Amino acid sequence: MKKMIVGVFLVLLTLVLFSLPVRAGDLNVSAAMSLREAVTELSNTFSAKNPGVKIQNNFAASGALAKQIENGAPADIYFSANVKWMDFLAEKGLVDRKNTVVVAYNAVVFVGKPDLKARTMQDLVKLEKIAVGSPRSVPAGDYAVQAMKKAGIEKQLEGRLVMAKDVRECLMYADRGEVTGAFVYKTDAEQMAKNVKILFVVPQELYPRVTYPLGMTAAGAKKPEAVAYFRFAQSAEGKKILAKHGFVVE
């Protein structure tokens, strides 16, 4: 009799538990600094559509974020500003290549004061200080260094490059007049520059196209809310948000 009562109780308890609404867990999103405004809007829109999902956004240089994830920092979604750092995580089994997709594109530009006479890569050899993201961790800096090498001006600029922790810091240095000019992303220059303007777009043939892959980490792929966010960022609404912030979506 007791066994029957216990059995009935367990069945009822199971039914009650399964009838309760599922409580959404936390969602950790790591994104390249240049995506700050766009990803903030993506996360806010997703949260509005999914009440109860608590999203923690983490913005930094793509390489710094990848290293954080490698060292165990919580991350379910990762937006990189180049394929290199996504591949880095995939090779370590921290991101599944099947759960990665390119969501946007950008371009590298050179900014400076409006009256600065710099309209081509060759003109840069006349300048005193140029801000560039540290190529070891900042994709914008990596792209810029590749462009300088291919343009044949890298050696001439030795000692004039001021390394920054991310692309936004490059823009800040230029805006404050701490450097003569800076290599930044087109989106940042168009939406955030105050005292400088785009002097020229770095020719695309000098560096790989600025590509933004989106991926789910191994941990994120196990969370329904991360899967939903991953799909939302690729949706028509997600692309519209990215385009609103100046990114090219295809």
N, C-alpha and C positions, 0 to 999 in steps of 0.2 A: 504493500500500500504506500509506504513511504517513498519507495523508488518511483512509483507512478506519479506521486505528487511532485517530487523533485523533477521528473521528466517533463511534466506539464508546465512547471514553473520555468524551466530552461527554454522551452519552446515559446512561451509567452514573452519571456525576456528578449529572446532573439527577434521576435516579431516587432516588439516595441523599439528595439535599437535600430532595426532596419527601417522603421517608419519615421525616425527622426531625421530632420534635414541635415545634409552633410555640411560640416563646418569647413569652410575654405581655409587653407593654410597660408602662411606667408610666402611671398614670391620675391626673390632677389634678382634684380635686373642690373647687369653690369654693362655700361655702354661707353663708347669713345666720347671724349669730351666735346667733339664737334657736333655730336648728336644731342647734346644736353636739352635744348628746348623742345626738339622734336620728340625725343623719348619721354620727356616729362609729360607732354600732351598725350602721347600714346598711352602711357601708364594711367593718367588721370581719366582718360576716356574709357579704358578697359575697366578700371575700378568702378566707374559709374554704371557700367553695364553688368558688373559682377559684384554686387554689394557683399561686403564681408571679406573680400580679397585684399589683404594688406600688402602693398608693394613697397619695397625698399630699393630706390634707385642709387646706383653707385657710378659716378663719372670720373674718368681719369684717362690717361693715355692708354691706347689699346694694349701696348706691351706691358705696362704696369698692371693692368687688369688681368691679363693672361697669367702673369707671374703670381698674382694674388690667388687666382683660381688654382694654379698648380700647387700652391702652398696650403690649400685647404680652406680658403675663404668661401663663405656661402654664396653660391651663384646658381641660378636656374636658367637664366637667359643671358646670352652674351652677344653684344653688337660690337664688331671690330671695324676699324677704318681701313683694313687691308686683309688680304687672304692669308698673309704670312702668319699672323698670330692665331687665326682660326686653325690653320694647319698645325701649328705648334701644339695646341691643345688636343687636336685630333690624334696626333702621333703618340700622345701620352695616354690616350684612351679616356680623356676627360670630356671630350665632345664626340658625338657620333656623326660621321660625315653625312649619314642619311638624314640627319636632323639639322642640316645647314642649308641656307639659301641666300642668294644675293638679293638685297631689298632696295639698294639705292646706289647712286654714283655722285661724284663731286669733281672738282677741279682745283688745281693748285694755282694760286695767283701771287703776284708780288705787290705789296702795298707800301705806300710812303706818303709824305706830304704832297699835296696837289702840285706844288711848283718844282718838285724833284725831277730832274732830267734823267729819268731811267725808264726806257720804253722797251728794252730788249734785255736778254740775258747778258749780252756783251757789255752793256752799260753798267752792270753791277760791279765791275772791276774798279770803277772810279769812286765807289762808296766806301765810307769808313767802317760802319758797323751794320751787320745784317743779322737779324734774329731768325733762328731756325730751330725747330723742335729736335731734341736729341734723337738722332736716327736709330739708336739702339732700342728705343721704346715708343717713339712717336712716329706713326706712319707718315704724317705730313713732312716731317724732317727727313725721313728715308726717301720719300718721293723727291724732295728738293735736292738732296745730295746727289741722287741719281741724275737729276736734270743738270746740275752743275758739272758733273763728270762728263756727261755726254756733250754738253756745250763747250767743254774744254777750258773751263774757267776755275775749276776746283783749286788748283795750286795757287792761282793768283789771289784767291780769297782766303788763303790760310792766314790765321791770326785775326781775321775780321769777323768771323762767325761767333755769334753769342747764342749759346745753347739754352733752350727753354724746356721746362718739364712737360709742356703740352702746347698744342697749337694756339689755345686761347692766351697763354702767357706771351707767345710771340706777338700777337696782335696788341696786347697790353703794352709791351715794350715800345712798339712803334707808335701807338697812340700817345704815350707819355713823352715821346721824343728821346727815349733812352737809346734808341738805335736809329740808323738812317732809314732802314726799311726792313721788311719781314716777309718771309714766305708763309702764307696761311691758306686756308680753304676759301673758296669763292663764297660759300654760304656764310661763313663767319664775317668776311669782309663786307658783304652786302647788308647784313643785318646788325652788326655790332660795332663796326668802325665809327669812331667819332671825329678824330682829327686827321685821319689818313684816308686815302682812297685807293682803289685798284689802279695800278699804273700799267700793268699788263698781265695777261693770262700766260702762264708758262706753256710753251708749245707742247702739245700732247705727245709728239714723237720723241720727246726727251725723257719721258718717264711712263711707267705703267698707269693705266686708268685708275683713278681713285675709286675703289670698290668697297662697299659695305656689306659683308656677309653677316647674317644673323644665325645664331645656333643655340640649340638647347644643350645644356651640360648633361652628363650622364645622370646626375641627380635630378635635374629638371625634367628629363624625359619620363620620369616615374610619377610626376605630379600632374594631375588633370588641369590645374589652373595654368601651369607653365605651357602645356600643350595648347591650351586655348589662347594664351597670349601669343605664342609662336604663330598660330594661324591668323590671329587678329592683325598682327603686324604686317602680314602678307596680303591681307584683304584689301578690297577697293577702298574701304574707309581708312585703313592703315596707310596705304599708299598716298591717299589724299592728304593726310597729315604730314607725311614726309615731304611731299611736293610743296605744301604750304610753307614749309621752312626752307625752301630753296633747293632741295635735293632732286636729282634726276631719277625718276622711277620708270621702269620699262616693263 
